[in-house]
Amino acid sequence: MPSLKSIRVRIASVRSTEKITRAMKMVAAAWLRRAQDAIVAARPYSKALAEAVGEIAARAGLDAHPLLQERTGNRILVVAISSDRGLAGGFNANLFRAVARFVAEKPDAEIELVVLGRKGRDFFRRRKAKYNVRQELGGVASDTAFERSRELSALLVSAFLDGTCDTVYLAYNEFKSAVSQRVVVEPLLPIVPPPRPNVDGPLIDFAYEPSKEEVLATLLPKFIESQILRVLLESIASEYGAKMTAMENATRNAKEMIARYTLQYNRARQAAITKELMEIVSGAEALKG
């Protein structure tokens, strides 16, 4: 049985860990609230822009802009959005499994990866013989999401228009709630205009200045930026939600360990006291004899 001193050291160590995980949970909860507010604030703009793109594309046709045109090639570019730090439960591991499954399901395609976040960079570097990483970018935070969305949008649109890829996919964690995140692999390019709401009657057109094509040329890059920004905000909120849940579980486990070690300490202490009493009684009986 461990000594009383070693058990006390274990209890102190676990109690210190429990304080750290509790503090990290509170920090993650605070950042999660900010990330949720950012998602709510971005949704009206993203929705209105998607409706505008859908309306104009329905009137102009898919041939009006290269970003709307489907291709028959099998060159795919996948953007994997991971985090820079760990301690987030299955946030990164679930994403990597989804990307690996996506690649395995398309054995005939030429798939390249654009990886965001240090965790993704390290994961795919260790498997560089299996995955073709085109570019590595740093992770994204709430205060850098807008700049990163513009940078990533320019990179992906350029790759698509240059013909170096035929399809672009985004792989990320979609935020559902503080305890629920879902990994999504969804297409980004070519743009599939959102379906128009069911409206009776013929499609009414408008007068455009300068033209439908030039209006689309301005709106579509903005639409791509808004979609990427939404995905980045979803990933950020999911990361904080996963961290909060992981730290809550770690705190609960630490409390259970403290209770278990305390019980073990009390039993060991009681056994030591009983042993000392038995030695005293035995010594007293020996003196009497």
N, C-alpha and C positions, 0 to 999 in steps of 0.2 A: 504494500500500500504506500502511496506517495506520502512524503512527510508533510506536516502541517505548514511548514514554511513554503514548500513548493506549491501547495494548493493555494495559499494566500497570494503568491506571485501570479498564479494563473488567474485568479479572480480579479486582481488589480489590472492585469493586462486586458482581459476581456471587457472589464468595465470601462477602461480607456477607449477601447475600440468601439464600444456601444455609444459613448459620447460623440465620437467622430462621425459614426454613421447617422446618428440622430441629427447632428448639425448639417451634414450633407443632404439629408432628406429635406430639411427646412429650406436650404438654399435652392435645391432643385424645384421645390414647390413654388417658391417665389418666382423663379425664372419661367416656370411652366405657365403661371398666370399671365406673364407678359407675352409669352409666345402665343397663347390662346387669343389674347386681345389683338395681336398683330394679324392672326389669321382672319378673325372676324372683320377687322378693318380693311383687309385686302379683298375680301370676297365680293363686295358690290362692284368695284372697278373691274375685276376679272370677269364677273358675270355679264356686265354691260358690254364690255369689249367683245366677249364671245358672241353675244347676240348680234352686235354690229357686223362682225366678220361673217356670221352665218347668213345674215340678210343680204349683204353685198355679194358674197360668193354665190348665193342661190340665183342672183340676177346676172352676175357676170360670167358664171360658169367656171369649172375647174381649170380650164386652159388659160384663165386670165393671169395667173401668176405661177412661177415654177414651184413655189412652196406648197401649192395645192395639188400638184400633179403626182400621181402614183407611178412607181417604177417597177420593172419586173426583175431587177437585179437582186442578188442575195448578199450584198454587202451591208452589214448591220453595225451601227454604232450604239453601244449601251453606256449610259451614264449611271454609275453606281455611286450613290450618295451615302457615305458612312460618316463617322464622327472622328474627332481627333483624340478623344479620351475614352477610356473604358469605364468599368463600374456601372454599366447600364444594362445589366441582365443580358437578354438575347437580342438586343437591338442590332448589333453588327452581325452576329452569327446568323440570325434569320435572313438578313439581307444577302450575305454571302451564299447561303444555301439556295436562295431564290435565283441569284445570278448564275450559279453553277447549274441549276436545273434548267434555266432558260437556254444556256449554251449547249447543254447535253441534248436538249430536245430539237436542236437545229444543227445536226452534224454536217450538213452540206453547205451551211452559210459561212461566209467570211466575217467573223465577229471581232470587232475591236472594242476596247473599253476606255472610257474616260472616268478616272477614279477621283472622287472627292473625299478628303479626310485621311488622316495618318493611319487609322486602323485598316482602311481599305487598301491603302498603298502597301502597308506591310504584308497584308494577307496575299495580295496578288503578286507581289514581288517574290514571295516564297514559292509561288506556283507559276513562275514566268514561262516555264516550258509548256504549260497547258493553256495559259491565257495570253492574249496579245493586247498589252496595255498601250494605248496610243498616247495618252497624256495623263499626268498626275497633277492634281490641284489640292491646295490646302483645304481644311475644313471650313465650315461657314458658321457664323454666329448671328444673333439677331441684328446687331448693328452693322454687319457687313453683307447681309442677305441681298440687299438691293444692288450693290455694286457687283457682287458675284453673279447675280442673275443676268446683268447686262454683259458681263464678261463671257459667261457660259453661252448666252444666246448668240453672241457674235461668233463664237467658236463653232457652234453646231450649225448655224445657218450657213456659214462659210463652207464648212465641210459638205453640207448637203448640196449647195449650189455649185460647188466645184466638181461634184460628181464622185468624190472619194467615198461616199456612202449613199446607199439607197433608202435606208430607213434609220430613224433615230428613236431609241427607247430610253425612258427614264425608269430607274430602279430605286425605290425609296420606301421609307416607312411612313404609311399614312396614319395620321393621328385620328383615333376614334374617341378615346377618353384617357384619363390619367393612368388607367390600368390596362388599356387595350390599344395595341398598335398592329396594323396589318401591312405586310410587305406587298408592294404593288410594282409590277413591271408593265408600263403602259406606253403606247406609241406617242411620239411628239411630232415627228416629221415623216412623211408629208402631213400637212395639216388636214384634218377631217373636220369640216365645218360643223358646228352643233346643229342638230335638226331644228327646223323652224317649228314654232308652235302651230297646232292645227287651226288654220284660219280658213273660213269659208270664202269662196269667191276666187277670182283670178289673182295672180301675183301682180301687184301694182308696182311699177318701177318709178324711179325718181330721176330728176335731173342732177347730174354730177358735174362738179367743177374741181379739177380739170377733166377727169374721166374715172370710170370704175377701176381701171387698171392701176392708175396712179394712187387712187385712194387705198386700194388693197396693198400696194407697195409700201404705203406708210403704215397701215394698220397691222399687217401680218407680223412684222418684226416686233411691234409693241405687244401683239398677242402672244408671241413666243416668250417674250420677257415676262409677261404676267403669269403665264403658265409655269415657267421655271421658278419665279419668285414664290408662287403658291406652293410648289413642291418643296422648295427649300424651307419655307415656314412650317410645312407639315412635318418635315424631317426634324427640324429643331424642336418643335413641340413634342414629337414622339420620343426624341432623345431624353428630354427632361422628364417626361412621364415615365420612361423606362428607368431612369436613374432614381426617381422618387420611389418607385415600386421596389427596386432592388435594394435601396438603402433602408426602406421600411422592413423588408424581409430580413436584412442583415441585423437590424436593431432588434427585431423580435427574436432571432436566433441567439444573439448575444445575451439577451435577458434570460432565455432558457438555459444557456450554458452557465450563466452566473448562478441561477437557482440550483442547477445540478452540482456545480462545484461547491456551493455553500452547504448543500446537504452532505456531500462527501466530506467536507471539512468538519462539520459538526459530528459526523459519525466517527471520523478519525480522532477528533478531540475527545469524544466520549470514551472511545476505546483506550486512548492514552490515560485518561483519568481512572478508568476502571482498572487498568493494569497497575497503576501506581498504588491504588487502594489495596489491591490484592497483595502487592509486595509489602506494603506497610503492615497489613494484617498478618501475613505469613511471618514477617520479622518479629512482630509482637508475640505471636504464638511460639516461635522458636525461643525467644528469651524466657517465656514462661516455663518451657520444658527444661 
